[in-house]
Amino acid sequence: MILSLFRAGRYFVGLLVIVCLTLIRVRAAAPAHEPAPSSVPRSASVHAPEPPAASHAAAKAHEAPAATHAEPAVVDSRKTNAVPVHGTNAPPTTAAEPVLPDEEPQQSKGFEAELDNWLEVARRQRASTNYAAAESLLKAILKRQLKSELYRPVLRDLAVLYETKDELAKAQQVLSQYLSRYPDDPAIPEVLLEQGRNYQKMGVPRLAVAKFYAVMSTAVNLVSGDPAYAQRIVLRSQHEIANCYFDSGEYDSAVDFFRRMLKLPLSLRDEATVRYKLVRSLERLARTNEVVGEAEQFVRRCTSAPQLPEIRVILAGNLKNLGRDAEAVAQVAALLKQDRSQPGLDLEALARWQWRAGNDLGNQLYRQGDYINSLEVYRLLEELGESPEWKWSIWYQTALVLEKLDQVAKARSTYQRILAERAKAAAGSQQGLDLVADLARWRLESLDWGEHAAAAFRDLARGPAPGPTASAAGAASTQVPANGAAPASVKK
C-alpha cells in the first residue's frame, strides 16, 4: 500500500514538472506585442520610433549576435535626450552606437511599410535646422531589427545630416560603414565622391584625391553600371581632382587635368567652368601668352557664361602686359558695352568688374601718356552709372585728360560741372564726395592762376612800348626842311 502511494506521488510530481516546463516555454516563445507605426495618422504628432518592446529574454537573444559582429562606431556614446518632434516629446533615447544586425530577423511589416514616412520626417527636421531631433530619429531607426537593405537610405541621410552640421569626421565614419556593408551597391561611386569632397573640406587634399581616383576605378568596374552614368561620374571626379590641385596651389597639375577635361564632351556650362579654372591656373603661373590664348578661347566659346566679365578683365590685363594696348582697350570696351539684359547675369558683379577694368586701364594709359585711349575708356565708363559716386570721379579724371590734351576750356567746364552738382546737393548729403569737389575747385584755381601767369609772362616777354629817344629828338630839331627853309624854332 505504501509502495503504491509512493509510486503515485512520483507520477504526480513528474506530471507537475512537465506542466510547469511547458508553460515556461510557451511564455518565452510568445511574441511581444508591438504597436505598428502605421496606426498613427500622418497628420497627427509623430514620436521617434523606439526599439521593439520585446521581453528581456527576447531582447537579449537579438542583442547577442549584434554584439558579436559590431560595426565601427559612428557616434559617441554620450547620452542625450530626444528633442520634440512635431511638437511632442519623444521618449528619451541614447546616443550609443547604432549597431546594424548581420542577420535577417523576422519582423512585422508595419514599420518597414512606414519607413519612408519616418525618413521624410527626419529630412524635414534637418531642413528646419532641428538637427538634434533628426539625429535622434535616424539613430532610433538604426536600432530597429530590419532587413539589411532598409538601412541604406538611413545611413545616407545620417551622413548628410552630419555634413550639414559640419561634423565631417562623423559623416566619414557613417559613409565608411556604408562602404563596408554594401560593397556592391551601385551608389558606391557617389559615396566615394562624397567622401572625397568631405576630405577636401577638412583640408586634406591628398586623401581627397585618393578618393576621387577610387571613384573612377569603381565606376568603370561596376558590373551593373550604366556607361553614361559612369562617364558622368568619372568626369565629376576628374573635375574634383583638378580643383584639389588648384586649391592646394599645385597649378601645374591643375592645368594638366583641366586640359585633359577639355578633350572630353562637355556641356556648355561645364566647359565654361573648366576653361575659367584653366585661365586662373595659368595666371597664377604667370604664363602670360598661354593666359591670353586660353582667355581668347573662353571669350569666343563661352559668350553667355557668368565668368565672362572676369575673364575679359584678366585678358585685358595680360594684353596690356604684352604691350598690345589697342587690343586691351577693345576688351575693356566690350566689357563696358556688355548687354545687361542677359538672363542670369549678376548685375552687381558685372558693375564691379566694369569699374575695375575701366578705371585700372584708363589710369594706366593716362600714366603712360596715351591720353586719347584713356579718354575713350573714361567716356565709356561715364555711360554706365548714374550715381554721384560714379559720375563725379569719372568727370574729374576726364577733365585731367582734357588738360593734358590742351583742351583747357572743356576741362574747366567739366570741373565747374562737378561744383554745380555739389551746390545742388543738400548740405552734408554727399560728404564722401567732398574731396572730389575740393579737388575740382583746386584745379579751377590752378587753371586761373596758370592763365594769369601765362598772360603776365607774355607781357614781360614783349617788354615796354618804345618812346622817343633824345638823339631822335635832336635830329628832329636840326633837320632842314626839304624846301630849304629853316625850322621855326631855330633863330637866325
Secondary structure, 3 states (H helix, E strand, C coil): CHHHHHHHHHHHHHHHHHHHHHHHHHHHHCCCCCCCHHHCCCCCCCCCCCCCCCCHHHHHHHHHHHHHCCCCCCCCCCECCCCCECCECCCCCECCCCCCCCCCCCCCHHHHHCHHHHHHHHHHHHHCCCHHHHHHHHHHHHCCCCCHHHHHHHHHHHHHHHHHCCCHHHHHHHHHHHHHHCCCCCCHHHHHHHHHHHHHHCCCHHHHHHHHHHHHHHHHHCCCCCHHHHHHHHHHHHHHHHHHHHHCCCHHHHHHHHHHHCCCCCCHHHHHHHHHHHHHHHHHCCCHHHHHHHHHHHHHHCCCCCCHHHHHHHHHHHHHHCCCHHHHHHHHHHHHCCCCCCCCCCHHHHHHHHHHHHHHHHHHHHHCCCHHHHHHHHHHHHCCCCCHHHHHHHHHHHHHHHHHCCCHHHHHHHHHHHHHHHHHCCCCCCHHHHHHHHHHHHHHHHHHHHHHHHHHHHHHHHCCCCCCCHHHHHHHHHCCCCCCCCCCCCCC
